Amino acid sequence: MDTNTFGIPIGPVDHEPAEAYHTSGELKDAESKEAILRDALMRNGVELGSVDETIVRWLSEAEWATFATVTSWIGRTTDHS
């Protein structure tokens, strides 16, 4: 499965994404995951309200496979209108 530089899948997810680590070898923590998620949302022009902010923080606490898959969906979303 191909991933971006953050370890997020860039195509359909057919198996559980591997844990993502910093170059130092440390597992990416909630703070790192929040930054990755905010980057994906910003790149797709998503504006956040107060409830959105709560969910961003909540999702950043999720285990890696869930987080990476949901963030991948955001990154793969395009406007089909």
mmJSON file of the N, C-alpha and C atoms, coordinates in Angstrom:
{"data_MODEL":{"atom_site":{
"group_PDB":["ATOM","ATOM","ATOM","ATOM","ATOM","ATOM","ATOM","ATOM","ATOM","ATOM","ATOM","ATOM","ATOM","ATOM","ATOM","ATOM","ATOM","ATOM","ATOM","ATOM","ATOM","ATOM","ATOM","ATOM","ATOM","ATOM","ATOM","ATOM","ATOM","ATOM","ATOM","ATOM","ATOM","ATOM","ATOM","ATOM","ATOM","ATOM","ATOM","ATOM","ATOM","ATOM","ATOM","ATOM","ATOM","ATOM","ATOM","ATOM","ATOM","ATOM","ATOM","ATOM","ATOM","ATOM","ATOM","ATOM","ATOM","ATOM","ATOM","ATOM","ATOM","ATOM","ATOM","ATOM","ATOM","ATOM","ATOM","ATOM","ATOM","ATOM","ATOM","ATOM","ATOM","ATOM","ATOM","ATOM","ATOM","ATOM","ATOM","ATOM","ATOM","ATOM","ATOM","ATOM","ATOM","ATOM","ATOM","ATOM","ATOM","ATOM","ATOM","ATOM","ATOM","ATOM","ATOM","ATOM","ATOM","ATOM","ATOM","ATOM","ATOM","ATOM","ATOM","ATOM","ATOM","ATOM","ATOM","ATOM","ATOM","ATOM","ATOM","ATOM","ATOM","ATOM","ATOM","ATOM","ATOM","ATOM","ATOM","ATOM","ATOM","ATOM","ATOM","ATOM","ATOM","ATOM","ATOM","ATOM","ATOM","ATOM","ATOM","ATOM","ATOM","ATOM","ATOM","ATOM","ATOM","ATOM","ATOM","ATOM","ATOM","ATOM","ATOM","ATOM","ATOM","ATOM","ATOM","ATOM","ATOM","ATOM","ATOM","ATOM","ATOM","ATOM","ATOM","ATOM","ATOM","ATOM","ATOM","ATOM","ATOM","ATOM","ATOM","ATOM","ATOM","ATOM","ATOM","ATOM","ATOM","ATOM","ATOM","ATOM","ATOM","ATOM","ATOM","ATOM","ATOM","ATOM","ATOM","ATOM","ATOM","ATOM","ATOM","ATOM","ATOM","ATOM","ATOM","ATOM","ATOM","ATOM","ATOM","ATOM","ATOM","ATOM","ATOM","ATOM","ATOM","ATOM","ATOM","ATOM","ATOM","ATOM","ATOM","ATOM","ATOM","ATOM","ATOM","ATOM","ATOM","ATOM","ATOM","ATOM","ATOM","ATOM","ATOM","ATOM","ATOM","ATOM","ATOM","ATOM","ATOM","ATOM","ATOM","ATOM","ATOM","ATOM","ATOM","ATOM","ATOM","ATOM","ATOM","ATOM","ATOM","ATOM","ATOM","ATOM","ATOM","ATOM","ATOM","ATOM","ATOM","ATOM","ATOM"],
"id":[1,2,3,4,5,6,7,8,9,10,11,12,13,14,15,16,17,18,19,20,21,22,23,24,25,26,27,28,29,30,31,32,33,34,35,36,37,38,39,40,41,42,43,44,45,46,47,48,49,50,51,52,53,54,55,56,57,58,59,60,61,62,63,64,65,66,67,68,69,70,71,72,73,74,75,76,77,78,79,80,81,82,83,84,85,86,87,88,89,90,91,92,93,94,95,96,97,98,99,100,101,102,103,104,105,106,107,108,109,110,111,112,113,114,115,116,117,118,119,120,121,122,123,124,125,126,127,128,129,130,131,132,133,134,135,136,137,138,139,140,141,142,143,144,145,146,147,148,149,150,151,152,153,154,155,156,157,158,159,160,161,162,163,164,165,166,167,168,169,170,171,172,173,174,175,176,177,178,179,180,181,182,183,184,185,186,187,188,189,190,191,192,193,194,195,196,197,198,199,200,201,202,203,204,205,206,207,208,209,210,211,212,213,214,215,216,217,218,219,220,221,222,223,224,225,226,227,228,229,230,231,232,233,234,235,236,237,238,239,240,241,242,243],
"type_symbol":["N","C","C","N","C","C","N","C","C","N","C","C","N","C","C","N","C","C","N","C","C","N","C","C","N","C","C","N","C","C","N","C","C","N","C","C","N","C","C","N","C","C","N","C","C","N","C","C","N","C","C","N","C","C","N","C","C","N","C","C","N","C","C","N","C","C","N","C","C","N","C","C","N","C","C","N","C","C","N","C","C","N","C","C","N","C","C","N","C","C","N","C","C","N","C","C","N","C","C","N","C","C","N","C","C","N","C","C","N","C","C","N","C","C","N","C","C","N","C","C","N","C","C","N","C","C","N","C","C","N","C","C","N","C","C","N","C","C","N","C","C","N","C","C","N","C","C","N","C","C","N","C","C","N","C","C","N","C","C","N","C","C","N","C","C","N","C","C","N","C","C","N","C","C","N","C","C","N","C","C","N","C","C","N","C","C","N","C","C","N","C","C","N","C","C","N","C","C","N","C","C","N","C","C","N","C","C","N","C","C","N","C","C","N","C","C","N","C","C","N","C","C","N","C","C","N","C","C","N","C","C","N","C","C","N","C","C","N","C","C","N","C","C"],
"label_atom_id":["N","CA","C","N","CA","C","N","CA","C","N","CA","C","N","CA","C","N","CA","C","N","CA","C","N","CA","C","N","CA","C","N","CA","C","N","CA","C","N","CA","C","N","CA","C","N","CA","C","N","CA","C","N","CA","C","N","CA","C","N","CA","C","N","CA","C","N","CA","C","N","CA","C","N","CA","C","N","CA","C","N","CA","C","N","CA","C","N","CA","C","N","CA","C","N","CA","C","N","CA","C","N","CA","C","N","CA","C","N","CA","C","N","CA","C","N","CA","C","N","CA","C","N","CA","C","N","CA","C","N","CA","C","N","CA","C","N","CA","C","N","CA","C","N","CA","C","N","CA","C","N","CA","C","N","CA","C","N","CA","C","N","CA","C","N","CA","C","N","CA","C","N","CA","C","N","CA","C","N","CA","C","N","CA","C","N","CA","C","N","CA","C","N","CA","C","N","CA","C","N","CA","C","N","CA","C","N","CA","C","N","CA","C","N","CA","C","N","CA","C","N","CA","C","N","CA","C","N","CA","C","N","CA","C","N","CA","C","N","CA","C","N","CA","C","N","CA","C","N","CA","C","N","CA","C","N","CA","C","N","CA","C","N","CA","C","N","CA","C","N","CA","C","N","CA","C","N","CA","C","N","CA","C"],
"label_alt_id":[null,null,null,null,null,null,null,null,null,null,null,null,null,null,null,null,null,null,null,null,null,null,null,null,null,null,null,null,null,null,null,null,null,null,null,null,null,null,null,null,null,null,null,null,null,null,null,null,null,null,null,null,null,null,null,null,null,null,null,null,null,null,null,null,null,null,null,null,null,null,null,null,null,null,null,null,null,null,null,null,null,null,null,null,null,null,null,null,null,null,null,null,null,null,null,null,null,null,null,null,null,null,null,null,null,null,null,null,null,null,null,null,null,null,null,null,null,null,null,null,null,null,null,null,null,null,null,null,null,null,null,null,null,null,null,null,null,null,null,null,null,null,null,null,null,null,null,null,null,null,null,null,null,null,null,null,null,null,null,null,null,null,null,null,null,null,null,null,null,null,null,null,null,null,null,null,null,null,null,null,null,null,null,null,null,null,null,null,null,null,null,null,null,null,null,null,null,null,null,null,null,null,null,null,null,null,null,null,null,null,null,null,null,null,null,null,null,null,null,null,null,null,null,null,null,null,null,null,null,null,null,null,null,null,null,null,null,null,null,null,null,null,null],
"label_comp_id":["MET","MET","MET","ASP","ASP","ASP","THR","THR","THR","ASN","ASN","ASN","THR","THR","THR","PHE","PHE","PHE","GLY","GLY","GLY","ILE","ILE","ILE","PRO","PRO","PRO","ILE","ILE","ILE","GLY","GLY","GLY","PRO","PRO","PRO","VAL","VAL","VAL","ASP","ASP","ASP","HIS","HIS","HIS","GLU","GLU","GLU","PRO","PRO","PRO","ALA","ALA","ALA","GLU","GLU","GLU","ALA","ALA","ALA","TYR","TYR","TYR","HIS","HIS","HIS","THR","THR","THR","SER","SER","SER","GLY","GLY","GLY","GLU","GLU","GLU","LEU","LEU","LEU","LYS","LYS","LYS","ASP","ASP","ASP","ALA","ALA","ALA","GLU","GLU","GLU","SER","SER","SER","LYS","LYS","LYS","GLU","GLU","GLU","ALA","ALA","ALA","ILE","ILE","ILE","LEU","LEU","LEU","ARG","ARG","ARG","ASP","ASP","ASP","ALA","ALA","ALA","LEU","LEU","LEU","MET","MET","MET","ARG","ARG","ARG","ASN","ASN","ASN","GLY","GLY","GLY","VAL","VAL","VAL","GLU","GLU","GLU","LEU","LEU","LEU","GLY","GLY","GLY","SER","SER","SER","VAL","VAL","VAL","ASP","ASP","ASP","GLU","GLU","GLU","THR","THR","THR","ILE","ILE","ILE","VAL","VAL","VAL","ARG","ARG","ARG","TRP","TRP","TRP","LEU","LEU","LEU","SER","SER","SER","GLU","GLU","GLU","ALA","ALA","ALA","GLU","GLU","GLU","TRP","TRP","TRP","ALA","ALA","ALA","THR","THR","THR","PHE","PHE","PHE","ALA","ALA","ALA","THR","THR","THR","VAL","VAL","VAL","THR","THR","THR","SER","SER","SER","TRP","TRP","TRP","ILE","ILE","ILE","GLY","GLY","GLY","ARG","ARG","ARG","THR","THR","THR","THR","THR","THR","ASP","ASP","ASP","HIS","HIS","HIS","SER","SER","SER"],
"label_asym_id":["A","A","A","A","A","A","A","A","A","A","A","A","A","A","A","A","A","A","A","A","A","A","A","A","A","A","A","A","A","A","A","A","A","A","A","A","A","A","A","A","A","A","A","A","A","A","A","A","A","A","A","A","A","A","A","A","A","A","A","A","A","A","A","A","A","A","A","A","A","A","A","A","A","A","A","A","A","A","A","A","A","A","A","A","A","A","A","A","A","A","A","A","A","A","A","A","A","A","A","A","A","A","A","A","A","A","A","A","A","A","A","A","A","A","A","A","A","A","A","A","A","A","A","A","A","A","A","A","A","A","A","A","A","A","A","A","A","A","A","A","A","A","A","A","A","A","A","A","A","A","A","A","A","A","A","A","A","A","A","A","A","A","A","A","A","A","A","A","A","A","A","A","A","A","A","A","A","A","A","A","A","A","A","A","A","A","A","A","A","A","A","A","A","A","A","A","A","A","A","A","A","A","A","A","A","A","A","A","A","A","A","A","A","A","A","A","A","A","A","A","A","A","A","A","A","A","A","A","A","A","A","A","A","A","A","A","A","A","A","A","A","A","A"],
"label_entity_id":["1","1","1","1","1","1","1","1","1","1","1","1","1","1","1","1","1","1","1","1","1","1","1","1","1","1","1","1","1","1","1","1","1","1","1","1","1","1","1","1","1","1","1","1","1","1","1","1","1","1","1","1","1","1","1","1","1","1","1","1","1","1","1","1","1","1","1","1","1","1","1","1","1","1","1","1","1","1","1","1","1","1","1","1","1","1","1","1","1","1","1","1","1","1","1","1","1","1","1","1","1","1","1","1","1","1","1","1","1","1","1","1","1","1","1","1","1","1","1","1","1","1","1","1","1","1","1","1","1","1","1","1","1","1","1","1","1","1","1","1","1","1","1","1","1","1","1","1","1","1","1","1","1","1","1","1","1","1","1","1","1","1","1","1","1","1","1","1","1","1","1","1","1","1","1","1","1","1","1","1","1","1","1","1","1","1","1","1","1","1","1","1","1","1","1","1","1","1","1","1","1","1","1","1","1","1","1","1","1","1","1","1","1","1","1","1","1","1","1","1","1","1","1","1","1","1","1","1","1","1","1","1","1","1","1","1","1","1","1","1","1","1","1"],
"label_seq_id":[1,1,1,2,2,2,3,3,3,4,4,4,5,5,5,6,6,6,7,7,7,8,8,8,9,9,9,10,10,10,11,11,11,12,12,12,13,13,13,14,14,14,15,15,15,16,16,16,17,17,17,18,18,18,19,19,19,20,20,20,21,21,21,22,22,22,23,23,23,24,24,24,25,25,25,26,26,26,27,27,27,28,28,28,29,29,29,30,30,30,31,31,31,32,32,32,33,33,33,34,34,34,35,35,35,36,36,36,37,37,37,38,38,38,39,39,39,40,40,40,41,41,41,42,42,42,43,43,43,44,44,44,45,45,45,46,46,46,47,47,47,48,48,48,49,49,49,50,50,50,51,51,51,52,52,52,53,53,53,54,54,54,55,55,55,56,56,56,57,57,57,58,58,58,59,59,59,60,60,60,61,61,61,62,62,62,63,63,63,64,64,64,65,65,65,66,66,66,67,67,67,68,68,68,69,69,69,70,70,70,71,71,71,72,72,72,73,73,73,74,74,74,75,75,75,76,76,76,77,77,77,78,78,78,79,79,79,80,80,80,81,81,81],
"pdbx_PDB_ins_code":[null,null,null,null,null,null,null,null,null,null,null,null,null,null,null,null,null,null,null,null,null,null,null,null,null,null,null,null,null,null,null,null,null,null,null,null,null,null,null,null,null,null,null,null,null,null,null,null,null,null,null,null,null,null,null,null,null,null,null,null,null,null,null,null,null,null,null,null,null,null,null,null,null,null,null,null,null,null,null,null,null,null,null,null,null,null,null,null,null,null,null,null,null,null,null,null,null,null,null,null,null,null,null,null,null,null,null,null,null,null,null,null,null,null,null,null,null,null,null,null,null,null,null,null,null,null,null,null,null,null,null,null,null,null,null,null,null,null,null,null,null,null,null,null,null,null,null,null,null,null,null,null,null,null,null,null,null,null,null,null,null,null,null,null,null,null,null,null,null,null,null,null,null,null,null,null,null,null,null,null,null,null,null,null,null,null,null,null,null,null,null,null,null,null,null,null,null,null,null,null,null,null,null,null,null,null,null,null,null,null,null,null,null,null,null,null,null,null,null,null,null,null,null,null,null,null,null,null,null,null,null,null,null,null,null,null,null,null,null,null,null,null,null],
"Cartn_x":[0.85,0.0,0.894,0.624,1.389,0.883,1.819,1.472,2.157,1.636,2.301,3.44,4.069,5.217,4.838,3.542,3.078,2.708,2.739,2.337,0.858,0.178,-1.254,-1.432,-2.284,-2.521,-3.038,-2.558,-2.99,-3.96,-4.326,-5.288,-6.172,-7.0,-7.881,-7.101,-7.687,-7.035,-7.543,-6.676,-7.045,-6.574,-5.675,-5.242,-4.886,-4.856,-4.637,-3.328,-3.392,-2.159,-1.173,0.082,1.13,1.272,1.711,1.967,2.942,2.751,3.646,4.582,5.824,6.864,7.558,8.035,8.885,10.245,11.037,12.371,13.226,12.894,13.624,13.279,12.237,11.814,10.659,10.248,9.128,7.805,6.837,5.499,4.856,4.151,3.499,2.424,2.492,1.566,0.362,-0.549,-1.772,-1.471,-0.462,-0.11,0.331,1.123,1.573,0.4,-0.473,-1.625,-2.563,-2.726,-3.566,-3.008,-1.703,-1.071,-1.28,-1.176,-1.391,-2.831,-3.775,-5.192,-5.513,-5.002,-5.242,-4.667,-3.531,-2.941,-3.88,-4.41,-5.323,-6.58,-7.13,-8.337,-8.067,-6.944,-6.589,-6.398,-5.704,-5.461,-6.75,-7.802,-9.085,-10.067,-9.57,-10.388,-11.49,-11.3,-12.321,-12.16,-13.207,-13.231,-13.773,-13.228,-13.622,-14.386,-15.468,-16.227,-15.811,-16.461,-16.061,-16.277,-17.358,-17.563,-16.536,-16.253,-15.213,-13.883,-13.54,-12.286,-12.252,-13.382,-13.472,-13.229,-13.817,-13.67,-12.242,-11.606,-10.202,-9.35,-9.552,-8.769,-9.105,-10.395,-10.816,-10.193,-10.282,-9.749,-8.232,-7.582,-6.123,-5.695,-6.62,-6.349,-6.614,-7.212,-7.544,-6.286,-6.426,-5.275,-4.963,-3.743,-3.221,-4.058,-4.493,-5.21,-6.49,-7.249,-8.476,-8.139,-7.195,-6.79,-6.309,-5.42,-4.839,-5.891,-6.827,-7.866,-8.79,-9.258,-10.15,-9.421,-8.179,-7.409,-7.162,-6.987,-6.84,-8.094,-9.26,-10.515,-10.546,-10.136,-10.134,-9.194,-8.007,-7.02,-7.441,-8.275,-8.709,-10.012,-10.599,-11.875,-11.665,-12.53,-12.536,-13.957,-14.121,-15.448,-16.009,-17.132,-17.758,-19.004,-19.175,-20.385,-20.282],
"Cartn_y":[-1.17,0.0,1.231,2.126,3.367,4.337,5.081,6.07,7.393,8.465,9.758,9.85,11.0,11.155,11.038,11.15,11.025,9.583,8.675,7.295,7.043,8.013,7.897,7.266,6.226,5.617,6.644,6.54,7.489,6.846,5.628,4.919,4.062,3.219,2.347,1.526,1.368,0.666,-0.777,-1.708,-3.119,-3.943,-3.389,-4.049,-2.97,-3.353,-2.382,-1.629,-0.288,0.491,0.209,0.099,-0.136,1.075,0.811,1.906,2.894,4.164,5.181,5.696,5.826,6.261,7.512,8.319,9.449,8.892,9.703,9.251,8.857,9.374,9.017,7.608,7.0,5.67,5.676,6.865,6.964,6.874,6.188,6.095,7.477,7.809,9.118,9.213,10.281,10.489,11.315,11.579,12.314,13.699,14.36,15.692,15.623,14.633,14.454,14.11,13.208,12.819,14.012,14.853,16.036,16.952,17.14,17.975,17.366,16.051,15.367,15.552,15.368,15.515,16.954,17.91,19.322,19.656,19.084,19.292,18.767,17.555,16.973,17.812,18.272,19.097,20.429,21.059,22.342,22.207,21.15,20.936,20.747,20.294,20.092,21.222,22.305,23.5,23.362,22.48,22.257,23.283,24.072,25.007,24.275,24.584,23.88,24.762,24.216,24.853,24.242,24.652,24.191,22.684,22.13,20.682,19.954,20.49,19.908,19.824,20.886,20.922,19.809,19.579,18.508,17.157,16.941,15.665,15.487,16.558,16.474,15.964,16.528,16.095,14.646,14.274,12.908,11.905,12.196,11.274,11.143,12.197,12.16,11.208,10.84,9.883,8.443,8.244,6.896,6.109,4.781,3.963,4.236,3.919,4.344,3.877,2.623,2.108,2.896,3.192,3.985,5.392,6.012,7.371,7.472,6.568,6.627,6.401,5.487,5.215,6.415,6.998,8.16,9.344,9.565,10.662,10.41,9.165,8.806,9.167,8.915,9.279,10.768,11.57,13.025,13.397,12.809,13.114,12.683,11.639,11.136,11.743,12.622,13.243,14.324,14.304,15.363,15.828,17.005,17.56,16.918,16.223,15.551,16.27,17.538,18.254,18.804],
"Cartn_z":[0.0,0.0,0.0,-0.934,-0.998,0.06,0.655,1.661,1.341,1.949,1.8,2.818,2.896,3.796,5.269,5.58,6.963,7.32,6.338,6.584,6.361,5.732,5.446,4.068,3.951,2.642,1.63,0.378,-0.659,-1.644,-1.403,-2.241,-1.364,-1.988,-1.213,-0.185,0.974,2.074,2.097,1.711,1.635,2.828,3.618,4.846,5.862,7.11,8.176,7.973,7.958,7.794,8.928,8.565,9.554,10.465,11.682,12.616,11.982,12.255,11.694,12.782,12.406,13.333,12.806,13.735,13.381,12.941,12.285,11.867,13.064,14.246,15.466,15.95,15.363,15.778,16.758,17.215,18.145,17.39,18.01,17.449,17.44,16.368,16.295,17.369,18.153,19.251,18.802,19.742,19.427,18.858,19.369,18.874,17.407,17.086,15.698,14.788,15.266,14.459,14.242,15.254,15.098,14.013,13.983,12.95,11.563,11.441,10.161,9.705,10.624,10.286,9.891,10.631,10.29,8.912,8.574,7.261,6.176,6.357,5.364,5.218,6.333,6.285,5.591,5.934,5.336,3.828,3.394,1.961,1.178,1.858,1.207,1.478,2.069,2.266,3.298,4.277,5.299,6.415,6.625,7.742,8.962,10.136,11.353,12.319,12.847,13.919,15.25,16.324,17.653,17.837,17.302,17.412,16.548,15.356,14.505,15.263,15.968,16.731,17.777,18.422,19.415,18.76,17.585,16.888,16.37,15.928,15.5,16.659,17.829,18.998,19.361,19.298,19.617,18.643,17.334,16.34,16.462,16.889,17.059,18.173,19.036,20.118,19.684,18.502,18.029,17.703,17.697,17.317,15.845,15.441,14.144,12.959,12.925,11.755,11.492,12.537,12.383,11.933,12.625,12.288,10.843,10.442,9.097,8.015,8.267,7.274,7.102,8.188,8.096,7.463,7.85,7.264,5.783,5.408,3.995,3.205,3.785,3.098,2.798,3.783,3.595,2.466,2.473,1.444,0.057,-0.034,-1.336,-1.811,-1.036,-1.396,-2.448,-3.441,-4.449,-4.658,-5.19,-5.455,-6.718,-6.574,-7.713,-8.206,-7.867,-8.285,-9.691],
"occupancy":[1.0,1.0,1.0,1.0,1.0,1.0,1.0,1.0,1.0,1.0,1.0,1.0,1.0,1.0,1.0,1.0,1.0,1.0,1.0,1.0,1.0,1.0,1.0,1.0,1.0,1.0,1.0,1.0,1.0,1.0,1.0,1.0,1.0,1.0,1.0,1.0,1.0,1.0,1.0,1.0,1.0,1.0,1.0,1.0,1.0,1.0,1.0,1.0,1.0,1.0,1.0,1.0,1.0,1.0,1.0,1.0,1.0,1.0,1.0,1.0,1.0,1.0,1.0,1.0,1.0,1.0,1.0,1.0,1.0,1.0,1.0,1.0,1.0,1.0,1.0,1.0,1.0,1.0,1.0,1.0,1.0,1.0,1.0,1.0,1.0,1.0,1.0,1.0,1.0,1.0,1.0,1.0,1.0,1.0,1.0,1.0,1.0,1.0,1.0,1.0,1.0,1.0,1.0,1.0,1.0,1.0,1.0,1.0,1.0,1.0,1.0,1.0,1.0,1.0,1.0,1.0,1.0,1.0,1.0,1.0,1.0,1.0,1.0,1.0,1.0,1.0,1.0,1.0,1.0,1.0,1.0,1.0,1.0,1.0,1.0,1.0,1.0,1.0,1.0,1.0,1.0,1.0,1.0,1.0,1.0,1.0,1.0,1.0,1.0,1.0,1.0,1.0,1.0,1.0,1.0,1.0,1.0,1.0,1.0,1.0,1.0,1.0,1.0,1.0,1.0,1.0,1.0,1.0,1.0,1.0,1.0,1.0,1.0,1.0,1.0,1.0,1.0,1.0,1.0,1.0,1.0,1.0,1.0,1.0,1.0,1.0,1.0,1.0,1.0,1.0,1.0,1.0,1.0,1.0,1.0,1.0,1.0,1.0,1.0,1.0,1.0,1.0,1.0,1.0,1.0,1.0,1.0,1.0,1.0,1.0,1.0,1.0,1.0,1.0,1.0,1.0,1.0,1.0,1.0,1.0,1.0,1.0,1.0,1.0,1.0,1.0,1.0,1.0,1.0,1.0,1.0,1.0,1.0,1.0,1.0,1.0,1.0,1.0,1.0,1.0,1.0,1.0,1.0],
"B_iso_or_equiv":[0.0,0.0,0.0,0.0,0.0,0.0,0.0,0.0,0.0,0.0,0.0,0.0,0.0,0.0,0.0,0.0,0.0,0.0,0.0,0.0,0.0,0.0,0.0,0.0,0.0,0.0,0.0,0.0,0.0,0.0,0.0,0.0,0.0,0.0,0.0,0.0,0.0,0.0,0.0,0.0,0.0,0.0,0.0,0.0,0.0,0.0,0.0,0.0,0.0,0.0,0.0,0.0,0.0,0.0,0.0,0.0,0.0,0.0,0.0,0.0,0.0,0.0,0.0,0.0,0.0,0.0,0.0,0.0,0.0,0.0,0.0,0.0,0.0,0.0,0.0,0.0,0.0,0.0,0.0,0.0,0.0,0.0,0.0,0.0,0.0,0.0,0.0,0.0,0.0,0.0,0.0,0.0,0.0,0.0,0.0,0.0,0.0,0.0,0.0,0.0,0.0,0.0,0.0,0.0,0.0,0.0,0.0,0.0,0.0,0.0,0.0,0.0,0.0,0.0,0.0,0.0,0.0,0.0,0.0,0.0,0.0,0.0,0.0,0.0,0.0,0.0,0.0,0.0,0.0,0.0,0.0,0.0,0.0,0.0,0.0,0.0,0.0,0.0,0.0,0.0,0.0,0.0,0.0,0.0,0.0,0.0,0.0,0.0,0.0,0.0,0.0,0.0,0.0,0.0,0.0,0.0,0.0,0.0,0.0,0.0,0.0,0.0,0.0,0.0,0.0,0.0,0.0,0.0,0.0,0.0,0.0,0.0,0.0,0.0,0.0,0.0,0.0,0.0,0.0,0.0,0.0,0.0,0.0,0.0,0.0,0.0,0.0,0.0,0.0,0.0,0.0,0.0,0.0,0.0,0.0,0.0,0.0,0.0,0.0,0.0,0.0,0.0,0.0,0.0,0.0,0.0,0.0,0.0,0.0,0.0,0.0,0.0,0.0,0.0,0.0,0.0,0.0,0.0,0.0,0.0,0.0,0.0,0.0,0.0,0.0,0.0,0.0,0.0,0.0,0.0,0.0,0.0,0.0,0.0,0.0,0.0,0.0,0.0,0.0,0.0,0.0,0.0,0.0],
"pdbx_formal_charge":[null,null,null,null,null,null,null,null,null,null,null,null,null,null,null,null,null,null,null,null,null,null,null,null,null,null,null,null,null,null,null,null,null,null,null,null,null,null,null,null,null,null,null,null,null,null,null,null,null,null,null,null,null,null,null,null,null,null,null,null,null,null,null,null,null,null,null,null,null,null,null,null,null,null,null,null,null,null,null,null,null,null,null,null,null,null,null,null,null,null,null,null,null,null,null,null,null,null,null,null,null,null,null,null,null,null,null,null,null,null,null,null,null,null,null,null,null,null,null,null,null,null,null,null,null,null,null,null,null,null,null,null,null,null,null,null,null,null,null,null,null,null,null,null,null,null,null,null,null,null,null,null,null,null,null,null,null,null,null,null,null,null,null,null,null,null,null,null,null,null,null,null,null,null,null,null,null,null,null,null,null,null,null,null,null,null,null,null,null,null,null,null,null,null,null,null,null,null,null,null,null,null,null,null,null,null,null,null,null,null,null,null,null,null,null,null,null,null,null,null,null,null,null,null,null,null,null,null,null,null,null,null,null,null,null,null,null,null,null,null,null,null,null],
"auth_seq_id":[1,1,1,2,2,2,3,3,3,4,4,4,5,5,5,6,6,6,7,7,7,8,8,8,9,9,9,10,10,10,11,11,11,12,12,12,13,13,13,14,14,14,15,15,15,16,16,16,17,17,17,18,18,18,19,19,19,20,20,20,21,21,21,22,22,22,23,23,23,24,24,24,25,25,25,26,26,26,27,27,27,28,28,28,29,29,29,30,30,30,31,31,31,32,32,32,33,33,33,34,34,34,35,35,35,36,36,36,37,37,37,38,38,38,39,39,39,40,40,40,41,41,41,42,42,42,43,43,43,44,44,44,45,45,45,46,46,46,47,47,47,48,48,48,49,49,49,50,50,50,51,51,51,52,52,52,53,53,53,54,54,54,55,55,55,56,56,56,57,57,57,58,58,58,59,59,59,60,60,60,61,61,61,62,62,62,63,63,63,64,64,64,65,65,65,66,66,66,67,67,67,68,68,68,69,69,69,70,70,70,71,71,71,72,72,72,73,73,73,74,74,74,75,75,75,76,76,76,77,77,77,78,78,78,79,79,79,80,80,80,81,81,81],
"auth_comp_id":["MET","MET","MET","ASP","ASP","ASP","THR","THR","THR","ASN","ASN","ASN","THR","THR","THR","PHE","PHE","PHE","GLY","GLY","GLY","ILE","ILE","ILE","PRO","PRO","PRO","ILE","ILE","ILE","GLY","GLY","GLY","PRO","PRO","PRO","VAL","VAL","VAL","ASP","ASP","ASP","HIS","HIS","HIS","GLU","GLU","GLU","PRO","PRO","PRO","ALA","ALA","ALA","GLU","GLU","GLU","ALA","ALA","ALA","TYR","TYR","TYR","HIS","HIS","HIS","THR","THR","THR","SER","SER","SER","GLY","GLY","GLY","GLU","GLU","GLU","LEU","LEU","LEU","LYS","LYS","LYS","ASP","ASP","ASP","ALA","ALA","ALA","GLU","GLU","GLU","SER","SER","SER","LYS","LYS","LYS","GLU","GLU","GLU","ALA","ALA","ALA","ILE","ILE","ILE","LEU","LEU","LEU","ARG","ARG","ARG","ASP","ASP","ASP","ALA","ALA","ALA","LEU","LEU","LEU","MET","MET","MET","ARG","ARG","ARG","ASN","ASN","ASN","GLY","GLY","GLY","VAL","VAL","VAL","GLU","GLU","GLU","LEU","LEU","LEU","GLY","GLY","GLY","SER","SER","SER","VAL","VAL","VAL","ASP","ASP","ASP","GLU","GLU","GLU","THR","THR","THR","ILE","ILE","ILE","VAL","VAL","VAL","ARG","ARG","ARG","TRP","TRP","TRP","LEU","LEU","LEU","SER","SER","SER","GLU","GLU","GLU","ALA","ALA","ALA","GLU","GLU","GLU","TRP","TRP","TRP","ALA","ALA","ALA","THR","THR","THR","PHE","PHE","PHE","ALA","ALA","ALA","THR","THR","THR","VAL","VAL","VAL","THR","THR","THR","SER","SER","SER","TRP","TRP","TRP","ILE","ILE","ILE","GLY","GLY","GLY","ARG","ARG","ARG","THR","THR","THR","THR","THR","THR","ASP","ASP","ASP","HIS","HIS","HIS","SER","SER","SER"],
"auth_asym_id":["A","A","A","A","A","A","A","A","A","A","A","A","A","A","A","A","A","A","A","A","A","A","A","A","A","A","A","A","A","A","A","A","A","A","A","A","A","A","A","A","A","A","A","A","A","A","A","A","A","A","A","A","A","A","A","A","A","A","A","A","A","A","A","A","A","A","A","A","A","A","A","A","A","A","A","A","A","A","A","A","A","A","A","A","A","A","A","A","A","A","A","A","A","A","A","A","A","A","A","A","A","A","A","A","A","A","A","A","A","A","A","A","A","A","A","A","A","A","A","A","A","A","A","A","A","A","A","A","A","A","A","A","A","A","A","A","A","A","A","A","A","A","A","A","A","A","A","A","A","A","A","A","A","A","A","A","A","A","A","A","A","A","A","A","A","A","A","A","A","A","A","A","A","A","A","A","A","A","A","A","A","A","A","A","A","A","A","A","A","A","A","A","A","A","A","A","A","A","A","A","A","A","A","A","A","A","A","A","A","A","A","A","A","A","A","A","A","A","A","A","A","A","A","A","A","A","A","A","A","A","A","A","A","A","A","A","A","A","A","A","A","A","A"],
"auth_atom_id":["N","CA","C","N","CA","C","N","CA","C","N","CA","C","N","CA","C","N","CA","C","N","CA","C","N","CA","C","N","CA","C","N","CA","C","N","CA","C","N","CA","C","N","CA","C","N","CA","C","N","CA","C","N","CA","C","N","CA","C","N","CA","C","N","CA","C","N","CA","C","N","CA","C","N","CA","C","N","CA","C","N","CA","C","N","CA","C","N","CA","C","N","CA","C","N","CA","C","N","CA","C","N","CA","C","N","CA","C","N","CA","C","N","CA","C","N","CA","C","N","CA","C","N","CA","C","N","CA","C","N","CA","C","N","CA","C","N","CA","C","N","CA","C","N","CA","C","N","CA","C","N","CA","C","N","CA","C","N","CA","C","N","CA","C","N","CA","C","N","CA","C","N","CA","C","N","CA","C","N","CA","C","N","CA","C","N","CA","C","N","CA","C","N","CA","C","N","CA","C","N","CA","C","N","CA","C","N","CA","C","N","CA","C","N","CA","C","N","CA","C","N","CA","C","N","CA","C","N","CA","C","N","CA","C","N","CA","C","N","CA","C","N","CA","C","N","CA","C","N","CA","C","N","CA","C","N","CA","C","N","CA","C","N","CA","C","N","CA","C","N","CA","C","N","CA","C","N","CA","C","N","CA","C"],
"pdbx_PDB_model_num":[1,1,1,1,1,1,1,1,1,1,1,1,1,1,1,1,1,1,1,1,1,1,1,1,1,1,1,1,1,1,1,1,1,1,1,1,1,1,1,1,1,1,1,1,1,1,1,1,1,1,1,1,1,1,1,1,1,1,1,1,1,1,1,1,1,1,1,1,1,1,1,1,1,1,1,1,1,1,1,1,1,1,1,1,1,1,1,1,1,1,1,1,1,1,1,1,1,1,1,1,1,1,1,1,1,1,1,1,1,1,1,1,1,1,1,1,1,1,1,1,1,1,1,1,1,1,1,1,1,1,1,1,1,1,1,1,1,1,1,1,1,1,1,1,1,1,1,1,1,1,1,1,1,1,1,1,1,1,1,1,1,1,1,1,1,1,1,1,1,1,1,1,1,1,1,1,1,1,1,1,1,1,1,1,1,1,1,1,1,1,1,1,1,1,1,1,1,1,1,1,1,1,1,1,1,1,1,1,1,1,1,1,1,1,1,1,1,1,1,1,1,1,1,1,1,1,1,1,1,1,1,1,1,1,1,1,1,1,1,1,1,1,1]
}}}
